[in-house]
Amino acid sequence: MKVALIGGTGTFGRGMALRLAASNDVLIGSRDATKAMNRALELSRLSNHTIAGDSNAVVAGQCDAAILAVPETLDPGFLEEIARPLVGKLVISPIVPIGVIHGRFVHALAQGSAVETVASVLAESRVAAALHTIPAATLADSARRIDFDVLVCANSQEVYNECAKVIASMDGVRPLYAGTLSDARGIESLTPLILNVAKLNHLRNLSIKFVT
Amino acid sequence: MKVALIGGTGTFGRGMALRLAASNDVLIGSRDATKAMNRALELSRLSNHTIAGDSNAVVAGQCDAAILAVPETLDPGFLEEIARPLVGKLVISPIVPIGVIHGRFVHALAQGSAVETVASVLAESRVAAALHTIPAATLADSARRIDFDVLVCANSQEVYNECAKVIASMDGVRPLYAGTLSDARGIESLTPLILNVAKLNHLRNLSIKFVT
């Protein structure tokens, strides 16, 4: 599958690229096409797989599925730029807007979720929320074996299945269905919760597993 | 430490009693003192430790710390009965009010948390929230080794430390500090989230671990 990492030149994008490259064609996107191409070249050498790079709009047009590897503060104008090339495609939002209140990390939106905003702008894409709780630093350390669960919200079983397939194509990550986009606030809120637990207990790069 | 399980004749109470008995004096409480005594006798034989049983008010008076092993629907009148004997003592609330909206489990309170209600009634106790995400059936299967994390909310490091000590006295359970009681809604909300993940993915008796 051709998977585009929109805004994929950061640490999270690096990790996703390295872990997806074994079984997908990875495309790195950036506002700055040259930056994306240079990063793609570097990651191609590192991963021994061909990774391409170009502007966000170009990779959005070339991919089958896109992951929004963008910072937590969402810029609707940015989404509008890529809405047309992403029509009909799977779009995965790992975005969590994070604020701080009284020294505690919180979901920064007063209500609703980042993915519902994404879905309202990318109204003709098949939007899922996932990958919120994977620590970027751990992901980007490609020598490191991982064993994480990834909760996925999607408005249909079909979109869930597509998203789960992309996620499960990475070693050591198990997708779990967690409801529709209207349930996503609770899923996105796990990230500030995990950050608080990490800070209060002097732990780093925490993620979660669902165990029996 | 003398630990009372208020309303402790159910499955969760049974599991807690069996797992606490190795390093604590466990007291089973119930509205019905005879029922509590019979259950205590049964669990004493099962655990090879002396477990006592009596009315909720009596065990509340005898204990150093109390765990509210009561059903998820909170009855303030019930709390008022045990408020006086619990003055100055550690009280642990694992209570999560759970509702169902559009087929999805949700935190049943419109705002705030069960533990904040508990703390407002037991205003002279040292109240912590914890133990929300341990599956009762797994806990009660005392032959079963467990490996779970338990998030704890408490309004001071001192109350957290006391609560963590009780929790860590059980094999296979790691306490983690998760904030004050005003952060507890997010912690209590993990239970409906876990129930949804279990249901949607055909898994049973799920709990969580924080992993790196």
Interface residues (C-beta under 8 A of the other chain):
Chain A: R104 P135 T138 D147 F148 L151 L176 Y177 A178 G179 D183 G186 I187 S189 L190 L193 I194 N196 V197 A198 L200 N201 L203 R204 N205 L206 S207 I208 K209 F210 V211 T212
Chain B: R104 P135 T138 D147 F148 L151 L176 Y177 A178 G179 D183 G186 I187 S189 L190 L193 I194 N196 V197 L200 N201 L203 R204 N205 L206 S207 I208 K209 F210 V211 T212
